[in-house]
Amino acid sequence: MAHLRSIDFLIGVFGYSRVYYSNESHVVDAIMSALGDYGAVKCGESGMPGAFTKYYFRIGNRQVKLQVEDYGDIILWGPKRLVHDLSSRISDKLSRPTK
């Protein structure tokens, strides 16, 4: 876990941040919905079958990366302020009761 904190510190120096979420389908739906609300445009996709998939989005002139690990976490990467705003919206969507 110490290496994860050092990575967070290092990307923070350059103005970037990342947020971890649990790997559940409703979490991915909430993230995709929040990205759509924010006006994100999907720019690409890459990954390794059976391990993870990375989705690349553009919001204005900023790039945000969503990494969905098959048996692990979901990680949202990008500029600090943008990731903070998106994580607030995602938290709001996840806290709403589903019908």
N, C-alpha and C positions, 0 to 999 in steps of 0.2 A: 504493500500500500504506500510505502514511502516514495517509490518511484512515481506513483500517480500524482502525489502532491508536488513533486518536483516538476513534473510535466505541466501541471496546472499553474505553478509559479512561473515557469519559463514562458508559456504562451500568454500569461497575464502581463508580462513585461512588454510584449508586443501588441497589447490591446485586444487580445482574444480571450475567450472563455469557453467552457463546455459544461453541460449539465447532463447528469445521468438520470435515466428513468428505468423502471422495471420493464422487462420484455413481456408485455401482454398486448393482445390485439386492440383493446379499447384505448390503450395509451398511444399506439401508433395512429389510430383514427383521430384522436384528439390533437396530436401533433400535426398531422396532415391538414386537419380542419383549421387549426390556428395559423399555419403557414398560408393556407388559402385566404383566410381573413386578412392577413397581413399583406396580401398581394404578391406572394412569392411565385416565381416562375421556375418550373423544374428545368434544369439545364443538362442534366446527365445522370448516369447511374453506372456504378461499377461494383466489383466485389468478387468474392470467391464462393462458388456454390458449396453449400453445407457449412459455411463459416460465418459470413457476414455480407451485407449489402450496404453500399454507400449511395445516398441520394444527394445530388447537388442542386441547390436552389439559388436563385438570384432575387434579392429584394432591393430594388433601386440599383445602385452600383456596388452593393455588398453581397458577398457570397456566404451562404450558410450550408453546412454539411450535416446530414443526418445519417448516422451509422447504426444499422439495426443488426445486432449479432444474433445468430440463430438460437443459441443456447446461453445467451448472456444479457448484457444491458443494451439499452438504446441510448446513444450519445448524440447530443445536439452541439455542434461546434460553430463558432463564428465570432464576430465582433462583440465585445462585452455588452454594450448597451443594447444591441439588437437581441442577443441571446437572453439578456435579462427581461426585456419586454416580451419576447416570445414565451419564456418560461412562466411569466405571470399569466399570460393568456391561456397557456396549456393547463396551468394549475386551476384556473377558473373553470375551464371546460371539464377537467377531471373531478372537480368538487361538485358540479351540478349533478343532481340525481338523474339517472337514465329512465326512460319510460319503457 
